[in-house]
Amino acid sequence: MDPECSQLLPALCAVLADPRQPVADDTCLEKLLDWFKTITKAGSSLLLLQENPCLVELLCHVLKPQDLSSRVLSFSLRLAGVFAAQEDCFQYLQQGELLPRLFGEPGPLGGAAWTAPSVRSGWIQGLRSLAQHPSALHFLADCGAVDTIFSLQGDSSLFVASAAGQLLVHILGLSMQGLAEGHPSLQAGDWPVCAQKIVDHIEESLHSTAVPQITQALNVLTTTFGHCHDPWTQVLWVRLSPLVGSLLEKDPVPAAHSLVDLLLSVARSPGLSSSSCGLWETLAQTLNHLSPTQAGPLALGILKLQDCPQVLRAQAFVILLQPLACVLKATGQDPGPSDVLDSATGDSLTVDALLSSKAACVGLLCRTLAHLELLQPLPQRPCPWPQEPLLGAAVTLLQLCRGSASPASDVGRHLCALLLGCVRVQRAALDFLGMLSQETGKPRCPRRPCSPAAQLHRGSMSSACSLWGRVGVRLSDLFCPCFPWIDALLCWGGPWKGRVGSFSMSVSGPQELVTEVFAVLLEYLRSPDSSPTVLKKAFQATFRWLLSSPKIPGCCDLEPHALLVLRELLPVLQKRLCSPCWEVRDSGLEFLTQMTRHWGGQAGFRHALLASEVPKLTEQLLRDPESYVRASAVTVMGQLSSQGLHVTPVSPEHPGGQQKSLLVELLHILSTDSEGFPRRAVMQVFTQWLRDHHADVVGDTEQFMARVLQVASQDLDWEVRAQGLELALVFLEQTLGQFHSHCPYAVTPPVAAPAGPLAQALQPLCRVRLFEFAFRALFDCDRPVAQKSCDLLLFLRAKTASSSGSLQESRSGPDVASVEAALQRWQAGDQGQPLGDLEPEVVLAVLRSVDLEGLRGALAEGSDHMEKSPQSLLQDMLATVGVLGENEADCY
């Protein structure tokens, strides 16, 4: 510890121990605790206490009966734990019975302060820090702290309850440390005292009829198996798995969510998933006993496992598909004969869950769609992937929500009544439908040798029958050769009925089903009842399906069917661009931006777009009352202009006169728009135009740059100024691009270029006043702007380093001196005086004189780097109570 801090520490401890003094805020106490943690990690805690006895006095003083702040008491408990984490310091504090008085019954446990959650939390965190060595385990067993931790698992504060469970896991792991290798088959009497006590409590909780106690025990086990992978965890699971399995015999299954978390945690544990401990049978039983809502997360977790019996994966996938299968069956025709249909779609629990209430139906369907959406991109997803029935299910759900479906059964009519107008299901189904478009163009999915059917046919029938016979599941309910459960899904009526042969396809689905996808998307885009969020997702899904349309060989244009969809889509887009809801107008512009970016150069798209009113309406939205819409319109118009899709209208005041330029209008927005979003969009468009050599920019690039940089330098939005520097960097690269033509792979070093070409290359930069803009930004009050300017100037200095010496520059000339003086004034905050016209020689001289590296280092530091020292923290805390004199603290 620094001598300066040691001098301030006694006064601070006296302030903390005095209940009459105002208490420092939590932030200062947290910083103070972090500082002590840093000190104890780097050195001896015992030496720290011996050199600073005021710390021990503080810990002793908080035990006196007084009205001490709960924050200070909590801080003291945590501080004691930090010190006692080192065993020699633990013994030192034990000599005066300080630790039992802090963490035992004589301490806060028996006082009024215990009612404060912060004190209980500090007590737990202190023990968590303390429990690092064998002496701490004996202390915990002797002082009765473990029993208190048990009770705190049910604390009213969720933070305290969670911390108590995590502390039990830590104590259990610490107790078993070192015993794993020597005792691979521990008996009940071989467990250490603390570990035995915790395991006994878990067993007692699992026997309980109270759901909260069962939940607490399951949560402790989940964390244990998630963090500890030593061999003793196998012994623990073998001991407790019968109790865990007995929970499945109760109706309903108690703490089902916590039970699912535990089983998945065990399955992910390397030692347990590879051992013969009955885990897979337990998972299979659990899938059969949980309700559809509870089984979904477990099924998804099983399918995410890398090493899992294929027969269990198949059962999990069937369960995951059950809600959508019920929807298909309820709205389809004759499902056809199949034993699998009873297990996949005839599950009464799933039907009951769907029909019980609107909330239950919506929740189950949304979770199912979300689970499948998470599963789809994973390499271990089931193969073959049931693309066609999933497409049918998504389309059917969207039709049910719109009321356009024609269900032929009472269940279907009930579903239609529950889902009619449900925005939540519409959003989930549209997201899911968009995800299914990713299957387009994927290669035919071969049947993997490890597939369930192949496994059964390759001689593993007996082992599979043994596994599923023990859990009461018939193999015929899951498989027949070639995945009949998928065949059952495919025969549930609708346009997907009977397409088993076309299941493994290289496109998203058969053309008639893809047509239905576009039809339902257009239906949602046309409907006046679609909410803004639903419309946004419908636009996104439509773009993804257009993007995934099969491409004609040798042609990048949209295929004919997609062009037909586009021609139907553009009138809908025109209507949406005129919507009174700004969110709808903005979503339409985002959709147009995406299409233009991908197909702006394709003849079919260009012809369809130019034949519509969309470009004209988009230009009108540059003057929209909503700033988000104006910004989106600026982006779209920039892209349309780059692609030659912007037909510039003639000014109505001068029908035969000059056409109005988009560049002029964007400059007007940059200069006059009151909101930052449109101005930022204009700067991004200008930067892209400069990169692409846009015709409006190439005509007079210097005039364009001068006007834009002049406006951007005066903008109050720092992002506009930063984007101005990005524009300046592009111009700088283009201007100096041909100056250094030396090949980086040449053997000989580059030869310095003559002074003439360098001066000539820098002249355009001087004429557009790029250097004044960059130097002014170098001292910008917003750090990102200053950092970007510093990077630009460093790039320029490096670019010209090999040739700048040939220029006749003078570091002491009058022009250089005046510029340096102006920069000093700018740095001091006075940026009123411009630099005027600069010559290349002056610019290079100033670049050499300014410490750009030092400035970049200063900008990389935090704004409070001078006030982060421990001494500053102690001074600030003392200054708040007036212990220090005036101006002795650097409060921030």
Secondary structure in CASP SS format (residue, H / E / C, confidence):
PFRMAT SS
TARGET T0000
AUTHOR 0000-0000-0000
METHOD secondary structure of the structure
MODEL  1
M C 1.00
D C 1.00
P H 1.00
E H 1.00
C H 1.00
S H 1.00
Q H 1.00
L H 1.00
L H 1.00
P H 1.00
A H 1.00
L H 1.00
C H 1.00
A H 1.00
V H 1.00
L H 1.00
A H 1.00
D C 1.00
P C 1.00
R C 1.00
Q C 1.00
P C 1.00
V C 1.00
A C 1.00
D C 1.00
D H 1.00
T H 1.00
C H 1.00
L H 1.00
E H 1.00
K H 1.00
L H 1.00
L H 1.00
D H 1.00
W H 1.00
F H 1.00
K H 1.00
T H 1.00
I H 1.00
T H 1.00
K H 1.00
A H 1.00
G C 1.00
S C 1.00
S H 1.00
L H 1.00
L H 1.00
L H 1.00
L H 1.00
Q H 1.00
E H 1.00
N C 1.00
P H 1.00
C H 1.00
L H 1.00
V H 1.00
E H 1.00
L H 1.00
L H 1.00
C H 1.00
H H 1.00
V C 1.00
L C 1.00
K C 1.00
P C 1.00
Q C 1.00
D C 1.00
L C 1.00
S C 1.00
S H 1.00
R H 1.00
V H 1.00
L H 1.00
S H 1.00
F H 1.00
S H 1.00
L H 1.00
R H 1.00
L H 1.00
A H 1.00
G H 1.00
V H 1.00
F H 1.00
A H 1.00
A C 1.00
Q C 1.00
E H 1.00
D H 1.00
C H 1.00
F H 1.00
Q H 1.00
Y H 1.00
L H 1.00
Q H 1.00
Q H 1.00
G C 1.00
E C 1.00
L H 1.00
L H 1.00
P H 1.00
R H 1.00
L H 1.00
F H 1.00
G C 1.00
E C 1.00
P C 1.00
G C 1.00
P H 1.00
L H 1.00
G H 1.00
G C 1.00
A H 1.00
A H 1.00
W H 1.00
T H 1.00
A C 1.00
P H 1.00
S H 1.00
V H 1.00
R H 1.00
S H 1.00
G H 1.00
W H 1.00
I H 1.00
Q H 1.00
G H 1.00
L H 1.00
R H 1.00
S H 1.00
L H 1.00
A C 1.00
Q C 1.00
H C 1.00
P H 1.00
S H 1.00
A H 1.00
L H 1.00
H H 1.00
F H 1.00
L H 1.00
A H 1.00
D H 1.00
C H 1.00
G C 1.00
A H 1.00
V H 1.00
D H 1.00
T H 1.00
I H 1.00
F H 1.00
S H 1.00
L H 1.00
Q C 1.00
G C 1.00
D C 1.00
S C 1.00
S C 1.00
L H 1.00
F H 1.00
V H 1.00
A H 1.00
S H 1.00
A H 1.00
A H 1.00
G H 1.00
Q H 1.00
L H 1.00
L H 1.00
V H 1.00
H H 1.00
I H 1.00
L H 1.00
G H 1.00
L H 1.00
S H 1.00
M H 1.00
Q C 1.00
G C 1.00
L C 1.00
A C 1.00
E C 1.00
G C 1.00
H C 1.00
P C 1.00
S C 1.00
L C 1.00
Q C 1.00
A H 1.00
G H 1.00
D H 1.00
W C 1.00
P C 1.00
V H 1.00
C H 1.00
A H 1.00
Q H 1.00
K H 1.00
I H 1.00
V H 1.00
D H 1.00
H H 1.00
I H 1.00
E H 1.00
E H 1.00
S H 1.00
L H 1.00
H H 1.00
S C 1.00
T C 1.00
A C 1.00
V H 1.00
P H 1.00
Q H 1.00
I H 1.00
T H 1.00
Q H 1.00
A H 1.00
L H 1.00
N H 1.00
V H 1.00
L H 1.00
T H 1.00
T H 1.00
T H 1.00
F H 1.00
G H 1.00
H H 1.00
C C 1.00
H C 1.00
D C 1.00
P C 1.00
W H 1.00
T H 1.00
Q H 1.00
V H 1.00
L H 1.00
W H 1.00
V H 1.00
R H 1.00
L H 1.00
S H 1.00
P H 1.00
L H 1.00
V H 1.00
G H 1.00
S H 1.00
L H 1.00
L H 1.00
E H 1.00
K C 1.00
D C 1.00
P C 1.00
V C 1.00
P C 1.00
A C 1.00
A H 1.00
H H 1.00
S H 1.00
L H 1.00
V H 1.00
D H 1.00
L H 1.00
L H 1.00
L H 1.00
S H 1.00
V H 1.00
A H 1.00
R H 1.00
S C 1.00
P H 1.00
G H 1.00
L H 1.00
S H 1.00
S C 1.00
S C 1.00
S C 1.00
C C 1.00
G C 1.00
L H 1.00
W H 1.00
E H 1.00
T H 1.00
L H 1.00
A H 1.00
Q H 1.00
T H 1.00
L H 1.00
N H 1.00
H H 1.00
L C 1.00
S C 1.00
P H 1.00
T H 1.00
Q H 1.00
A H 1.00
G H 1.00
P H 1.00
L H 1.00
A H 1.00
L H 1.00
G H 1.00
I H 1.00
L H 1.00
K H 1.00
L C 1.00
Q C 1.00
D C 1.00
C C 1.00
P C 1.00
Q H 1.00
V H 1.00
L H 1.00
R H 1.00
A H 1.00
Q H 1.00
A H 1.00
F H 1.00
V H 1.00
I H 1.00
L H 1.00
L H 1.00
Q H 1.00
P H 1.00
L H 1.00
A H 1.00
C H 1.00
V H 1.00
L H 1.00
K H 1.00
A H 1.00
T H 1.00
G C 1.00
Q C 1.00
D C 1.00
P C 1.00
G C 1.00
P C 1.00
S C 1.00
D H 1.00
V H 1.00
L H 1.00
D H 1.00
S H 1.00
A H 1.00
T C 1.00
G C 1.00
D C 1.00
S H 1.00
L H 1.00
T H 1.00
V H 1.00
D H 1.00
A H 1.00
L H 1.00
L H 1.00
S C 1.00
S C 1.00
K H 1.00
A H 1.00
A H 1.00
C H 1.00
V H 1.00
G H 1.00
L H 1.00
L H 1.00
C H 1.00
R H 1.00
T H 1.00
L H 1.00
A H 1.00
H H 1.00
L H 1.00
E H 1.00
L H 1.00
L H 1.00
Q C 1.00
P C 1.00
L C 1.00
P C 1.00
Q C 1.00
R C 1.00
P C 1.00
C C 1.00
P C 1.00
W C 1.00
P C 1.00
Q H 1.00
E H 1.00
P H 1.00
L H 1.00
L H 1.00
G H 1.00
A H 1.00
A H 1.00
V H 1.00
T H 1.00
L H 1.00
L H 1.00
Q H 1.00
L H 1.00
C H 1.00
R H 1.00
G C 1.00
S C 1.00
A C 1.00
S C 1.00
P C 1.00
A C 1.00
S C 1.00
D H 1.00
V H 1.00
G H 1.00
R H 1.00
H H 1.00
L H 1.00
C H 1.00
A H 1.00
L H 1.00
L H 1.00
L C 1.00
G C 1.00
C C 1.00
V H 1.00
R H 1.00
V H 1.00
Q H 1.00
R H 1.00
A H 1.00
A H 1.00
L H 1.00
D H 1.00
F H 1.00
L H 1.00
G H 1.00
M H 1.00
L H 1.00
S H 1.00
Q H 1.00
E H 1.00
T C 1.00
G C 1.00
K C 1.00
P C 1.00
R C 1.00
C C 1.00
P C 1.00
R C 1.00
R C 1.00
P C 1.00
C C 1.00
S C 1.00
P H 1.00
A H 1.00
A H 1.00
Q H 1.00
L H 1.00
H H 1.00
R H 1.00
G H 1.00
S H 1.00
M H 1.00
S H 1.00
S H 1.00
A H 1.00
C H 1.00
S H 1.00
L H 1.00
W H 1.00
G H 1.00
R H 1.00
V H 1.00
G C 1.00
V C 1.00
R C 1.00
L H 1.00
S H 1.00
D H 1.00
L C 1.00
F C 1.00
C C 1.00
P C 1.00
C C 1.00
F C 1.00
P H 1.00
W H 1.00
I H 1.00
D H 1.00
A H 1.00
L H 1.00
L H 1.00
C C 1.00
W C 1.00
G C 1.00
G C 1.00
P C 1.00
W C 1.00
K C 1.00
G C 1.00
R C 1.00
V C 1.00
G C 1.00
S C 1.00
F C 1.00
S C 1.00
M C 1.00
S C 1.00
V C 1.00
S C 1.00
G C 1.00
P C 1.00
Q H 1.00
E H 1.00
L H 1.00
V H 1.00
T H 1.00
E H 1.00
V H 1.00
F H 1.00
A H 1.00
V H 1.00
L H 1.00
L H 1.00
E H 1.00
Y H 1.00
L H 1.00
R H 1.00
S C 1.00
P C 1.00
D C 1.00
S C 1.00
S C 1.00
P H 1.00
T H 1.00
V H 1.00
L H 1.00
K H 1.00
K H 1.00
A H 1.00
F H 1.00
Q H 1.00
A H 1.00
T H 1.00
F H 1.00
R H 1.00
W H 1.00
L H 1.00
L H 1.00
S C 1.00
S C 1.00
P C 1.00
K C 1.00
I C 1.00
P C 1.00
G C 1.00
C C 1.00
C C 1.00
D C 1.00
L C 1.00
E C 1.00
P H 1.00
H H 1.00
A H 1.00
L H 1.00
L H 1.00
V H 1.00
L H 1.00
R H 1.00
E H 1.00
L H 1.00
L H 1.00
P H 1.00
V H 1.00
L H 1.00
Q H 1.00
K H 1.00
R H 1.00
L H 1.00
C C 1.00
S C 1.00
P C 1.00
C C 1.00
W H 1.00
E H 1.00
V H 1.00
R H 1.00
D H 1.00
S H 1.00
G H 1.00
L H 1.00
E H 1.00
F H 1.00
L H 1.00
T H 1.00
Q H 1.00
M H 1.00
T H 1.00
R H 1.00
H H 1.00
W H 1.00
G C 1.00
G C 1.00
Q C 1.00
A H 1.00
G H 1.00
F H 1.00
R H 1.00
H H 1.00
A H 1.00
L H 1.00
L H 1.00
A C 1.00
S C 1.00
E C 1.00
V H 1.00
P H 1.00
K H 1.00
L H 1.00
T H 1.00
E H 1.00
Q H 1.00
L H 1.00
L H 1.00
R H 1.00
D C 1.00
P C 1.00
E C 1.00
S H 1.00
Y H 1.00
V H 1.00
R H 1.00
A H 1.00
S H 1.00
A H 1.00
V H 1.00
T H 1.00
V H 1.00
M H 1.00
G H 1.00
Q H 1.00
L H 1.00
S H 1.00
S H 1.00
Q C 1.00
G C 1.00
L C 1.00
H C 1.00
V C 1.00
T C 1.00
P C 1.00
V E 1.00
S C 1.00
P C 1.00
E C 1.00
H C 1.00
P C 1.00
G C 1.00
G C 1.00
Q C 1.00
Q E 1.00
K C 1.00
S C 1.00
L H 1.00
L H 1.00
V H 1.00
E H 1.00
L H 1.00
L H 1.00
H H 1.00
I H 1.00
L H 1.00
S H 1.00
T H 1.00
D C 1.00
S C 1.00
E C 1.00
G H 1.00
F H 1.00
P H 1.00
R H 1.00
R H 1.00
A H 1.00
V H 1.00
M H 1.00
Q H 1.00
V H 1.00
F H 1.00
T H 1.00
Q H 1.00
W H 1.00
L H 1.00
R H 1.00
D H 1.00
H C 1.00
H C 1.00
A H 1.00
D H 1.00
V H 1.00
V H 1.00
G C 1.00
D C 1.00
T H 1.00
E H 1.00
Q H 1.00
F H 1.00
M H 1.00
A H 1.00
R H 1.00
V H 1.00
L H 1.00
Q H 1.00
V H 1.00
A H 1.00
S H 1.00
Q C 1.00
D C 1.00
L C 1.00
D C 1.00
W H 1.00
E H 1.00
V H 1.00
R H 1.00
A H 1.00
Q H 1.00
G H 1.00
L H 1.00
E H 1.00
L H 1.00
A H 1.00
L H 1.00
V H 1.00
F H 1.00
L H 1.00
E H 1.00
Q H 1.00
T H 1.00
L H 1.00
G C 1.00
Q C 1.00
F C 1.00
H C 1.00
S C 1.00
H C 1.00
C C 1.00
P C 1.00
Y C 1.00
A C 1.00
V C 1.00
T C 1.00
P C 1.00
P C 1.00
V C 1.00
A C 1.00
A C 1.00
P C 1.00
A H 1.00
G H 1.00
P H 1.00
L H 1.00
A H 1.00
Q H 1.00
A H 1.00
L H 1.00
Q H 1.00
P H 1.00
L H 1.00
C H 1.00
R H 1.00
V C 1.00
R C 1.00
L H 1.00
F H 1.00
E H 1.00
F H 1.00
A H 1.00
F H 1.00
R H 1.00
A H 1.00
L H 1.00
F C 1.00
D C 1.00
C C 1.00
D C 1.00
R H 1.00
P H 1.00
V H 1.00
A H 1.00
Q H 1.00
K H 1.00
S H 1.00
C H 1.00
D H 1.00
L H 1.00
L H 1.00
L H 1.00
F H 1.00
L H 1.00
R H 1.00
A H 1.00
K H 1.00
T C 1.00
A C 1.00
S C 1.00
S C 1.00
S H 1.00
G H 1.00
S H 1.00
L C 1.00
Q C 1.00
E C 1.00
S C 1.00
R C 1.00
S C 1.00
G C 1.00
P H 1.00
D H 1.00
V H 1.00
A H 1.00
S H 1.00
V H 1.00
E H 1.00
A H 1.00
A H 1.00
L H 1.00
Q H 1.00
R H 1.00
W H 1.00
Q H 1.00
A H 1.00
G C 1.00
D C 1.00
Q C 1.00
G C 1.00
Q C 1.00
P C 1.00
L C 1.00
G C 1.00
D C 1.00
L C 1.00
E C 1.00
P H 1.00
E H 1.00
V H 1.00
V H 1.00
L H 1.00
A H 1.00
V H 1.00
L H 1.00
R H 1.00
S H 1.00
V C 1.00
D C 1.00
L H 1.00
E H 1.00
G H 1.00
L H 1.00
R H 1.00
G H 1.00
A H 1.00
L H 1.00
A H 1.00
E C 1.00
G C 1.00
S C 1.00
D C 1.00
H H 1.00
M H 1.00
E H 1.00
K C 1.00
S C 1.00
P H 1.00
Q H 1.00
S H 1.00
L H 1.00
L H 1.00
Q H 1.00
D H 1.00
M H 1.00
L H 1.00
A H 1.00
T C 1.00
V C 1.00
G C 1.00
V C 1.00
L C 1.00
G C 1.00
E C 1.00
N C 1.00
E C 1.00
A C 1.00
D C 1.00
C C 1.00
Y C 1.00
END
